[in-house]
Amino acid sequence: MIKQDIVRRVAERMEITKVRAEVAVDSVFLALKSALKEGERIELRGFGVFVVKPRKSGIGRNPRTGAEVPIPPGKTVRFKPGKEIRVNKQP
């Protein structure tokens, strides 16, 4: 699924134009991005939680040359799905 699929579904569900739905979807994404940039935790009940976690520095390798490359510390976004959307693993 891509953003345009989400826009289409919102437009159908809310019975609005795709242009208005796209504005709404963009607004939600912008709010999520700005909150994550500020390091905030985003909890969407029934969906899941987005958190910003620190990432350690390390050593990577250039796949072509095999040379070691330093990887600086940083931050990464993690998502923990809510119980209602977890995929059950079936054997």
C-alpha positions as CSV (number, residue, x, y, z in Angstrom):
1,M,0.0,0.0,0.0
2,I,1.2,3.5,-0.9
3,K,0.1,6.9,0.2
4,Q,-2.3,7.3,-2.7
5,D,-4.0,4.1,-1.6
6,I,-4.5,5.6,1.8
7,V,-5.8,8.8,0.3
8,R,-8.3,6.9,-1.9
9,R,-9.6,4.9,1.1
10,V,-10.0,8.0,3.2
11,A,-11.9,9.8,0.4
12,E,-14.2,6.8,-0.1
13,R,-14.8,6.3,3.7
14,M,-15.4,10.0,4.4
15,E,-17.2,10.6,1.1
16,I,-15.0,13.6,0.2
17,T,-12.8,14.4,-2.8
18,K,-9.4,12.9,-3.2
19,V,-7.9,16.4,-3.0
20,R,-9.4,17.0,0.5
21,A,-8.5,13.5,1.6
22,E,-4.9,14.1,0.5
23,V,-4.7,17.3,2.5
24,A,-6.0,15.4,5.6
25,V,-3.5,12.5,5.1
26,D,-0.6,15.0,4.5
27,S,-1.6,16.9,7.7
28,V,-1.5,13.7,9.8
29,F,1.9,12.6,8.3
30,L,3.3,16.1,9.0
31,A,2.2,16.0,12.6
32,L,3.7,12.5,13.1
33,K,7.0,13.6,11.5
34,S,7.3,16.7,13.6
35,A,6.5,14.9,16.8
36,L,9.1,12.2,16.0
37,K,11.8,14.8,15.1
38,E,11.2,16.3,18.6
39,G,11.7,12.8,20.1
40,E,8.1,12.4,21.2
41,R,6.4,9.1,21.7
42,I,3.3,8.6,19.6
43,E,0.7,6.2,20.9
44,L,-2.2,5.4,18.6
45,R,-4.6,3.2,20.7
46,G,-5.7,0.1,18.8
47,F,-2.8,0.6,16.2
48,G,0.5,0.8,17.9
49,V,3.3,3.0,19.3
50,F,6.1,4.9,17.5
51,V,9.2,5.7,19.6
52,V,12.5,7.3,18.9
53,K,15.4,5.3,20.2
54,P,19.2,5.9,20.2
55,R,21.3,3.9,17.8
56,K,24.8,2.9,18.8
57,S,27.9,3.7,16.7
58,G,29.5,0.8,15.0
59,I,31.6,-0.5,12.2
60,G,30.1,-1.4,8.8
61,R,31.7,-2.7,5.7
62,N,31.8,-1.4,2.1
63,P,30.3,-4.4,0.2
64,R,32.5,-3.7,-2.9
65,T,35.9,-3.3,-1.2
66,G,35.3,-4.9,2.2
67,A,36.8,-1.8,3.8
68,E,35.6,-1.0,7.3
69,V,33.4,2.1,7.5
70,P,32.6,3.9,10.8
71,I,28.9,4.3,11.5
72,P,28.1,7.3,13.7
73,P,25.6,7.1,16.6
74,G,22.2,8.4,15.8
75,K,18.5,7.9,16.4
76,T,16.0,5.6,14.8
77,V,12.2,5.2,14.9
78,R,10.8,2.0,16.2
79,F,7.2,0.8,15.8
80,K,5.5,-1.6,18.2
81,P,2.1,-2.8,16.8
82,G,-0.9,-3.0,19.0
83,K,-2.6,-6.3,19.9
84,E,-5.4,-5.7,17.4
85,I,-3.1,-5.5,14.4
86,R,-0.4,-8.1,15.3
87,V,0.0,-10.8,12.7
88,N,-0.4,-14.2,14.3
89,K,2.3,-16.7,13.4
90,Q,0.7,-19.9,12.3
91,P,2.9,-23.1,11.9
